[in-house]
Amino acid sequence: MSRFRLGFFKGFFLLLLLAGPVFGQAGPPAAQHVVVVDFDEVFRTTLYGRRIIAEFQQANQALSEEFERIAEELIAEEKALSDLRGRTDPSAFKEMALAFDEKSTKLRQEQEDKRVELKIAGDTAQSDVLKQFGPIFVQVMQEHNASILLEKKQVVLVIASADITKEAIRRIDQELGDGR
């Protein structure tokens, strides 16, 4: 069968699948209720989100302290190397200076890699936590007879009754606590 025919049939059957429920409806389609939530606020203020944030802040602090320690060691090593300059054969000093440069470049890159890994892990953790919140969002949506949930920051104008952020935070804290 030609690619065109295969594509046409796939498209046709997809159209039938999507249009099927519409053809079976009597009267106008039901209104779609929309609610909004501030996902960042939910993450920042729930017990679960605050625990994750605190853990990553501690990891970031530990990484910063490690970086400071390494920087101090490199400064001391550079000073010692500088002190040797006048008492060392120029070719031997050049080798030591190159070795120091390679070492410091490698250590800086390792620290940067750790910082990037921590950032990625933090973003992944936030995404995973928000997925765990999904069933609670669905419950709140159902209670509001809503079929659509939008990020509040993407909406131009919204009435207060459509914002489920505070309710979601309360329910998440009640049902999941800090996630442990």
FIBA-47603 format. One line per 8 residues: number of its first residue (from 0); their letters; for each residue y, x, z of N, C-alpha, C, O. Coordinates in Angstrom, 2 decimals. Example, Ala and Ser with C-alpha at 12.3 -4.5 7.8 and 13.67 -1.06 7.14 Angstrom:
BEGIN
0	as	-5.69:13.19:7.80:-4.50:12.30:7.80:-3.30:13.20:7.80:-3.32:14.24:8.46 ~ -2.25:12.85:7.08:-1.06:13.67:7.14:0.03:12.90:7.87:1.14:13.41:8.04
//
This chain:
BEGIN
0	msrfrlgf	-1.17:0.85:0.00:0.00:0.00:0.00:1.24:0.89:0.00:1.25:1.91:0.70 ~ 2.24:0.55:-0.75:3.42:1.40:-0.85:4.22:1.36:0.46:4.10:0.44:1.26 ~ 5.03:2.40:0.62:5.86:2.48:1.83:6.80:1.29:1.92:7.03:0.75:3.01 ~ 7.34:0.88:0.78:8.27:-0.24:0.78:7.59:-1.50:1.30:8.14:-2.21:2.14 ~ 6.40:-1.78:0.78:5.68:-2.98:1.20:5.34:-2.93:2.68:5.50:-3.92:3.40 ~ 4.88:-1.77:3.14:4.52:-1.62:4.55:5.76:-1.83:5.42:5.69:-2.54:6.42 ~ 6.88:-1.23:5.04:8.12:-1.40:5.78:8.58:-2.85:5.75:9.04:-3.38:6.76 ~ 8.45:-3.49:4.59:8.85:-4.88:4.46:8.02:-5.77:5.38:8.57:-6.63:6.08
8	fkgfflll	6.72:-5.58:5.39:5.85:-6.41:6.23:6.10:-6.17:7.71:6.09:-7.11:8.50 ~ 6.32:-4.91:8.08:6.64:-4.62:9.49:7.91:-5.34:9.88:7.98:-5.97:10.94 ~ 8.93:-5.25:9.04:10.21:-5.90:9.32:10.06:-7.40:9.37:10.63:-8.06:10.24 ~ 9.30:-7.96:8.44:9.09:-9.40:8.39:8.38:-9.90:9.65:8.79:-10.91:10.22 ~ 7.34:-9.22:10.08:6.61:-9.65:11.28:7.46:-9.46:12.54:7.37:-10.27:13.46 ~ 8.28:-8.42:12.57:9.18:-8.23:13.70:10.17:-9.38:13.75:10.46:-9.90:14.83 ~ 10.70:-9.79:12.60:11.62:-10.90:12.54:10.95:-12.18:13.03:11.55:-12.94:13.79 ~ 9.71:-12.41:12.61:8.99:-13.60:13.07:8.78:-13.59:14.58:8.93:-14.61:15.24
16	llagpvfg	8.44:-12.42:15.12:8.24:-12.32:16.56:9.52:-12.61:17.33:9.50:-13.31:18.34 ~ 10.62:-12.08:16.84:11.89:-12.30:17.52:12.42:-13.71:17.30:13.02:-14.29:18.21 ~ 12.22:-14.25:16.13:12.76:-15.57:15.82:11.87:-16.69:16.33:12.33:-17.82:16.47 ~ 10.61:-16.40:16.61:9.68:-17.43:17.06:10.20:-18.27:18.22:10.20:-19.49:18.13 ~ 10.64:-17.64:19.32:11.15:-18.42:20.43:12.38:-19.25:20.07:12.57:-20.33:20.63 ~ 13.20:-18.78:19.16:14.39:-19.52:18.77:13.99:-20.79:18.03:14.58:-21.85:18.27 ~ 13.01:-20.70:17.13:12.59:-21.88:16.38:11.95:-22.92:17.28:11.99:-24.11:16.97 ~ 11.37:-22.49:18.38:10.69:-23.42:19.27:11.63:-24.08:20.26:11.18:-24.95:21.01
24	qagppaaq	12.92:-23.71:20.32:13.83:-24.27:21.29:14.40:-25.58:20.78:14.69:-25.74:19.60 ~ 14.55:-26.50:21.71:15.21:-27.74:21.38:16.61:-27.69:21.98:16.75:-27.40:23.17 ~ 17.62:-27.96:21.19:18.99:-27.95:21.71:19.57:-26.55:21.73:18.96:-25.61:21.22 ~ 20.75:-26.43:22.32:21.44:-25.13:22.34:20.73:-24.16:23.29:20.09:-24.58:24.25 ~ 20.86:-22.88:23.02:20.23:-21.90:23.90:20.86:-21.93:25.29:22.03:-22.28:25.45 ~ 20.07:-21.57:26.29:20.54:-21.56:27.66:21.61:-20.49:27.83:21.58:-19.45:27.16 ~ 22.56:-20.76:28.73:23.62:-19.79:29.00:23.02:-18.54:29.64:22.08:-18.63:30.44 ~ 23.55:-17.40:29.29:23.10:-16.14:29.84:24.05:-15.76:30.97:25.21:-15.44:30.72
32	hvvvvdfd	23.56:-15.78:32.21:24.39:-15.38:33.34:24.35:-13.87:33.45:23.31:-13.24:33.29 ~ 25.51:-13.31:33.72:25.66:-11.86:33.79:26.15:-11.48:35.18:27.04:-12.13:35.74 ~ 25.56:-10.43:35.73:26.05:-9.85:36.97:26.32:-8.37:36.72:25.80:-7.78:35.78 ~ 27.15:-7.80:37.58:27.47:-6.39:37.44:27.15:-5.67:38.74:27.10:-6.27:39.81 ~ 26.93:-4.36:38.61:26.68:-3.53:39.79:27.26:-2.15:39.52:27.24:-1.65:38.40 ~ 27.79:-1.54:40.57:28.29:-0.18:40.49:27.14:0.73:40.94:26.93:0.93:42.13 ~ 26.41:1.29:39.97:25.23:2.09:40.28:25.58:3.33:41.11:24.82:3.73:41.99 ~ 26.73:3.94:40.81:27.14:5.12:41.59:27.38:4.75:43.05:26.96:5.48:43.95
40	evfrttly	28.05:3.64:43.28:28.29:3.20:44.66:26.99:2.88:45.36:26.81:3.22:46.54 ~ 26.08:2.24:44.66:24.77:1.94:45.24:24.08:3.24:45.66:23.55:3.34:46.76 ~ 24.09:4.21:44.78:23.42:5.48:45.08:24.12:6.19:46.24:23.45:6.71:47.13 ~ 25.45:6.22:46.22:26.21:6.96:47.25:26.15:6.32:48.62:26.27:7.03:49.62 ~ 25.98:5.00:48.69:26.14:4.33:49.98:24.85:3.79:50.59:24.84:3.44:51.77 ~ 23.78:3.70:49.83:22.53:3.25:50.45:21.96:4.37:51.32:22.25:5.54:51.10 ~ 21.17:4.01:52.29:20.52:5.01:53.14:19.68:5.95:52.29:19.69:7.17:52.50 ~ 18.97:5.40:51.34:18.09:6.17:50.45:18.92:7.17:49.64:18.60:8.36:49.59
48	grriiaef	19.96:6.69:49.00:20.80:7.55:48.19:21.49:8.62:49.02:21.57:9.78:48.60 ~ 21.98:8.25:50.20:22.64:9.24:51.07:21.67:10.32:51.51:22.05:11.49:51.63 ~ 20.40:9.96:51.74:19.41:10.97:52.12:19.20:11.95:50.98:19.17:13.16:51.20 ~ 19.05:11.43:49.76:18.85:12.29:48.60:20.07:13.20:48.41:19.92:14.40:48.17 ~ 21.26:12.65:48.52:22.49:13.43:48.36:22.54:14.53:49.42:22.86:15.68:49.11 ~ 22.22:14.19:50.68:22.25:15.19:51.76:21.25:16.31:51.50:21.55:17.48:51.72 ~ 20.06:15.95:51.03:19.05:16.98:50.73:19.54:17.94:49.64:19.33:19.15:49.74 ~ 20.17:17.40:48.61:20.65:18.25:47.54:21.89:19.05:47.96:22.09:20.17:47.49
56	qqanqals	22.70:18.49:48.84:23.83:19.26:49.36:23.32:20.44:50.20:23.88:21.53:50.13 ~ 22.27:20.21:50.97:21.69:21.31:51.76:21.10:22.37:50.83:21.29:23.57:51.07 ~ 20.42:21.96:49.79:19.84:22.92:48.84:20.95:23.69:48.14:20.83:24.90:47.91 ~ 22.03:23.01:47.79:23.15:23.67:47.14:23.83:24.65:48.09:24.23:25.74:47.68 ~ 23.95:24.27:49.36:24.53:25.16:50.36:23.67:26.42:50.53:24.19:27.53:50.61 ~ 22.35:26.22:50.58:21.44:27.37:50.71:21.57:28.29:49.50:21.55:29.51:49.64 ~ 21.69:27.70:48.33:21.85:28.49:47.11:23.18:29.26:47.13:23.23:30.42:46.73 ~ 24.23:28.62:47.60:25.53:29.29:47.70:25.48:30.44:48.70:26.03:31.51:48.45
64	eeferiae	24.80:30.23:49.82:24.67:31.30:50.82:23.85:32.46:50.26:24.17:33.62:50.51 ~ 22.81:32.15:49.50:22.02:33.20:48.86:22.88:33.98:47.87:22.80:35.21:47.80 ~ 23.69:33.26:47.11:24.58:33.91:46.14:25.57:34.83:46.85:25.82:35.95:46.39 ~ 26.14:34.37:47.96:27.09:35.19:48.72:26.42:36.45:49.25:27.00:37.54:49.20 ~ 25.20:36.31:49.75:24.45:37.46:50.26:24.20:38.46:49.14:24.39:39.66:49.33 ~ 23.77:37.98:48.00:23.51:38.86:46.86:24.80:39.53:46.40:24.81:40.72:46.08 ~ 25.89:38.77:46.37:27.18:39.33:45.95:27.60:40.45:46.90:28.07:41.50:46.46 ~ 27.44:40.23:48.20:27.79:41.26:49.18:26.93:42.51:48.99:27.43:43.63:49.06
72	eliaeeka	25.64:42.32:48.75:24.75:43.46:48.51:25.15:44.22:47.25:25.13:45.45:47.23 ~ 25.52:43.49:46.20:25.93:44.14:44.96:27.25:44.90:45.14:27.42:45.98:44.58 ~ 28.16:44.33:45.90:29.43:45.02:46.16:29.18:46.32:46.92:29.76:47.36:46.60 ~ 28.31:46.26:47.93:27.99:47.46:48.70:27.29:48.50:47.81:27.58:49.69:47.89 ~ 26.38:48.04:46.96:25.67:48.95:46.06:26.64:49.57:45.05:26.53:50.76:44.72 ~ 27.56:48.77:44.55:28.55:49.28:43.59:29.45:50.32:44.25:29.79:51.33:43.64 ~ 29.84:50.07:45.50:30.68:51.04:46.23:29.92:52.35:46.44:30.47:53.43:46.24 ~ 28.64:52.24:46.83:27.83:53.45:47.03:27.69:54.21:45.71:27.74:55.44:45.69
80	lsdlrgrt	27.51:53.48:44.64:27.39:54.10:43.33:28.70:54.79:42.95:28.69:55.90:42.41 ~ 29.80:54.14:43.22:31.10:54.70:42.93:31.35:55.98:43.73:31.94:56.94:43.22 ~ 30.89:55.99:44.99:31.02:57.18:45.84:30.21:58.36:45.29:30.58:59.51:45.50 ~ 29.12:58.07:44.59:28.27:59.12:44.03:28.83:59.72:42.73:28.39:60.78:42.29 ~ 29.76:59.05:42.15:30.24:59.43:40.82:30.66:60.91:40.72:30.25:61.61:39.80 ~ 31.47:61.36:41.66:31.96:62.74:41.60:30.91:63.77:41.97:31.07:64.95:41.63 ~ 29.85:63.38:42.66:28.83:64.33:43.13:27.55:64.29:42.30:26.57:64.97:42.62 ~ 27.54:63.49:41.23:26.32:63.31:40.45:26.56:63.78:39.02:27.66:63.65:38.47
88	dpsafkem	25.50:64.32:38.44:25.53:64.72:37.03:25.94:63.50:36.19:25.39:62.42:36.41 ~ 26.87:63.63:35.25:27.35:62.49:34.45:26.24:61.70:33.76:26.29:60.47:33.73 ~ 25.24:62.37:33.21:24.16:61.63:32.53:23.31:60.86:33.54:22.88:59.74:33.27 ~ 23.06:61.47:34.70:22.30:60.78:35.75:23.10:59.59:36.28:22.55:58.52:36.53 ~ 24.41:59.79:36.45:25.27:58.69:36.93:25.28:57.55:35.92:25.25:56.38:36.30 ~ 25.34:57.90:34.63:25.35:56.87:33.58:24.07:56.02:33.65:24.13:54.80:33.51 ~ 22.94:56.66:33.87:21.67:55.94:34.01:21.69:55.01:35.22:21.26:53.86:35.14 ~ 22.22:55.52:36.35:22.30:54.69:37.56:23.26:53.52:37.34:22.98:52.40:37.76
96	alafdeks	24.37:53.78:36.67:25.34:52.71:36.40:24.75:51.64:35.48:24.95:50.45:35.70 ~ 24.02:52.07:34.46:23.37:51.11:33.55:22.31:50.29:34.29:22.20:49.08:34.09 ~ 21.54:50.95:35.14:20.52:50.24:35.93:21.17:49.21:36.85:20.69:48.09:36.98 ~ 22.29:49.61:37.49:23.02:48.68:38.36:23.54:47.50:37.56:23.44:46.36:38.00 ~ 24.09:47.78:36.39:24.63:46.71:35.54:23.53:45.73:35.14:23.73:44.52:35.18 ~ 22.38:46.25:34.74:21.26:45.39:34.37:20.80:44.55:35.56:20.53:43.35:35.43 ~ 20.72:45.19:36.72:20.29:44.48:37.93:21.27:43.35:38.28:20.85:42.23:38.55 ~ 22.55:43.67:38.27:23.54:42.64:38.64:23.58:41.51:37.62:23.72:40.34:37.99
104	tklrqeqe	23.45:41.84:36.34:23.42:40.80:35.30:22.20:39.90:35.48:22.30:38.68:35.37 ~ 21.06:40.52:35.76:19.83:39.75:35.96:19.95:38.83:37.18:19.57:37.67:37.12 ~ 20.50:39.35:38.27:20.65:38.54:39.49:21.62:37.38:39.26:21.38:36.27:39.72 ~ 22.72:37.64:38.57:23.67:36.56:38.28:23.02:35.47:37.42:23.22:34.28:37.66 ~ 22.25:35.89:36.43:21.58:34.93:35.56:20.55:34.11:36.34:20.43:32.90:36.15 ~ 19.80:34.78:37.22:18.83:34.06:38.05:19.52:33.02:38.92:19.02:31.91:39.07 ~ 20.67:33.38:39.50:21.41:32.43:40.34:21.92:31.27:39.50:21.85:30.12:39.94 ~ 22.42:31.55:38.32:22.89:30.48:37.45:21.74:29.57:37.04:21.89:28.35:37.00
112	dkrvelki	20.58:30.15:36.74:19.40:29.35:36.40:19.01:28.44:37.56:18.65:27.28:37.36 ~ 19.06:28.97:38.77:18.74:28.15:39.95:19.73:27.01:40.11:19.34:25.89:40.44 ~ 21.01:27.30:39.87:22.03:26.25:40.00:21.80:25.14:38.95:21.92:23.96:39.26 ~ 21.46:25.54:37.73:21.19:24.56:36.66:19.95:23.74:37.02:19.94:22.52:36.85 ~ 18.89:24.41:37.50:17.67:23.70:37.91:17.97:22.69:39.01:17.45:21.58:38.99 ~ 18.79:23.08:39.97:19.16:22.18:41.06:19.93:20.98:40.53:19.70:19.85:40.96 ~ 20.85:21.22:39.60:21.61:20.12:39.01:20.70:19.16:38.27:20.83:17.95:38.41 ~ 19.78:19.70:37.48:18.84:18.85:36.74:17.96:18.06:37.71:17.72:16.87:37.52
120	agdtaqsd	17.48:18.73:38.75:16.65:18.05:39.75:17.43:16.94:40.44:16.88:15.87:40.72 ~ 18.71:17.18:40.71:19.55:16.15:41.33:19.74:14.95:40.42:19.66:13.81:40.86 ~ 20.00:15.21:39.15:20.16:14.12:38.18:18.87:13.33:38.04:18.89:12.10:37.97 ~ 17.75:14.04:38.00:16.44:13.38:37.89:16.16:12.54:39.13:15.68:11.41:39.02 ~ 16.46:13.08:40.30:16.24:12.34:41.55:17.08:11.07:41.58:16.60:10.02:41.99 ~ 18.33:11.18:41.14:19.19:9.99:41.12:18.62:8.94:40.18:18.59:7.76:40.51 ~ 18.18:9.37:39.02:17.59:8.45:38.05:16.33:7.80:38.61:16.13:6.59:38.47 ~ 15.48:8.59:39.25:14.23:8.07:39.84:14.52:7.06:40.94:13.85:6.03:41.04
128	vlkqfgpi	15.52:7.37:41.76:15.87:6.46:42.86:16.38:5.13:42.29:16.00:4.06:42.76 ~ 17.23:5.22:41.28:17.75:3.98:40.69:16.62:3.15:40.08:16.68:1.92:40.09 ~ 15.59:3.82:39.54:14.44:3.09:39.02:13.69:2.38:40.16:13.22:1.26:40.00 ~ 13.60:3.04:41.31:12.94:2.41:42.46:13.73:1.21:42.95:13.17:0.28:43.53 ~ 15.04:1.23:42.71:15.87:0.10:43.11:15.71:-1.08:42.15:16.10:-2.20:42.48 ~ 15.13:-0.84:40.98:15.02:-1.86:39.94:14.47:-3.20:40.40:15.09:-4.23:40.13 ~ 13.32:-3.22:41.10:12.79:-4.52:41.53:13.75:-5.29:42.44:13.78:-6.52:42.42 ~ 14.52:-4.56:43.23:15.49:-5.24:44.11:16.64:-5.80:43.27:17.11:-6.91:43.53
136	fvqvmqeh	17.08:-5.05:42.26:18.10:-5.58:41.36:17.60:-6.86:40.69:18.34:-7.83:40.56 ~ 16.34:-6.85:40.28:15.76:-8.03:39.62:15.75:-9.22:40.58:16.10:-10.33:40.18 ~ 15.36:-9.00:41.83:15.37:-10.09:42.81:16.76:-10.69:42.97:16.93:-11.91:42.96 ~ 17.75:-9.82:43.13:19.13:-10.30:43.30:19.60:-11.02:42.04:20.27:-12.05:42.13 ~ 19.24:-10.48:40.88:19.60:-11.15:39.63:19.00:-12.56:39.57:19.68:-13.52:39.21 ~ 17.73:-12.66:39.94:17.06:-13.96:39.90:17.73:-14.95:40.86:17.88:-16.13:40.54 ~ 18.14:-14.46:42.01:18.83:-15.33:42.97:20.18:-15.81:42.44:20.67:-16.86:42.84 ~ 20.77:-15.04:41.55:22.05:-15.40:40.93:21.83:-16.06:39.57:22.79:-16.30:38.83
144	nasillek	20.58:-16.37:39.23:20.22:-16.94:37.93:20.78:-16.10:36.78:21.23:-16.63:35.77 ~ 20.73:-14.80:36.96:21.26:-13.90:35.93:20.13:-13.31:35.11:19.04:-13.05:35.62 ~ 20.40:-13.12:33.86:19.41:-12.49:32.98:19.92:-11.16:32.44:19.20:-10.45:31.74 ~ 21.17:-10.83:32.77:21.76:-9.59:32.29:22.44:-8.87:33.45:23.19:-9.48:34.22 ~ 22.17:-7.57:33.57:22.82:-6.73:34.58:23.57:-5.62:33.85:22.99:-4.88:33.05 ~ 24.86:-5.52:34.12:25.70:-4.50:33.49:26.26:-3.55:34.53:26.45:-3.91:35.69 ~ 26.52:-2.31:34.09:27.20:-1.33:34.94:28.65:-1.78:35.07:29.32:-2.01:34.06 ~ 29.13:-1.90:36.28:30.47:-2.43:36.53:31.56:-1.63:35.83:32.55:-2.19:35.36
152	kqvvlvia	31.38:-0.32:35.75:32.40:0.53:35.13:32.53:0.29:33.62:33.51:0.71:33.02 ~ 31.56:-0.38:33.02:31.59:-0.64:31.59:32.19:-2.00:31.25:32.29:-2.38:30.09 ~ 32.59:-2.74:32.29:33.10:-4.09:32.10:34.61:-4.08:32.28:35.12:-3.45:33.22 ~ 35.32:-4.74:31.42:36.78:-4.77:31.47:37.27:-5.67:32.59:38.17:-5.30:33.33 ~ 36.69:-6.85:32.72:37.14:-7.82:33.69:35.94:-8.56:34.25:35.06:-8.98:33.50 ~ 35.90:-8.72:35.56:34.77:-9.41:36.18:35.27:-10.14:37.43:36.13:-9.64:38.15 ~ 34.73:-11.32:37.66:35.08:-12.03:38.89:34.19:-11.51:40.02:33.08:-11.05:39.78 ~ 34.68:-11.59:41.23:34.00:-11.01:42.39:32.59:-11.56:42.57:31.69:-10.83:42.98
160	saditkea	32.39:-12.84:42.28:31.07:-13.44:42.51:30.00:-12.88:41.57:28.81:-13.06:41.83 ~ 30.40:-12.21:40.50:29.43:-11.62:39.57:29.06:-10.20:39.96:28.16:-9.60:39.36 ~ 29.75:-9.65:40.96:29.49:-8.27:41.40:28.46:-8.30:42.53:28.73:-8.81:43.62 ~ 27.28:-7.76:42.26:26.19:-7.78:43.25:26.02:-6.45:43.98:25.02:-6.24:44.66 ~ 27.00:-5.56:43.85:26.88:-4.21:44.41:26.62:-4.24:45.91:25.64:-3.65:46.38 ~ 27.46:-4.92:46.68:27.32:-4.94:48.14:26.00:-5.58:48.56:25.33:-5.10:49.47 ~ 25.65:-6.66:47.89:24.38:-7.34:48.19:23.19:-6.43:47.89:22.24:-6.38:48.66 ~ 23.25:-5.73:46.76:22.16:-4.82:46.40:22.03:-3.71:47.44:20.92:-3.36:47.84
168	irridqel	23.15:-3.15:47.87:23.13:-2.09:48.89:22.47:-2.59:50.17:21.60:-1.93:50.73 ~ 22.89:-3.77:50.62:22.32:-4.35:51.84:20.82:-4.55:51.70:20.06:-4.23:52.62 ~ 20.38:-5.09:50.58:18.96:-5.36:50.36:18.15:-4.08:50.24:17.04:-3.99:50.77 ~ 18.69:-3.09:49.55:17.98:-1.81:49.39:17.81:-1.16:50.75:16.73:-0.67:51.07 ~ 18.88:-1.15:51.55:18.78:-0.57:52.90:17.75:-1.32:53.73:16.97:-0.71:54.46 ~ 17.75:-2.62:53.60:16.81:-3.46:54.37:15.36:-3.24:53.92:14.47:-3.14:54.76 ~ 15.12:-3.17:52.61:13.75:-3.08:52.11:13.21:-1.67:51.98:12.01:-1.45:52.17 ~ 14.07:-0.70:51.65:13.59:0.66:51.41:14.03:1.67:52.47:13.45:2.75:52.57
176	gdgr	15.05:1.33:53.24:15.57:2.28:54.22:16.00:3.55:53.53:16.64:3.51:52.48 ~ 15.63:4.70:54.11:16.02:5.97:53.48:14.94:6.50:52.51:15.03:7.62:52.03 ~ 13.94:5.67:52.24:12.93:6.02:51.25:11.75:6.84:51.76:10.87:7.21:51.00 ~ 11.75:7.11:53.04:10.63:7.89:53.58:9.52:6.99:54.04:8.49:7.46:54.53
//
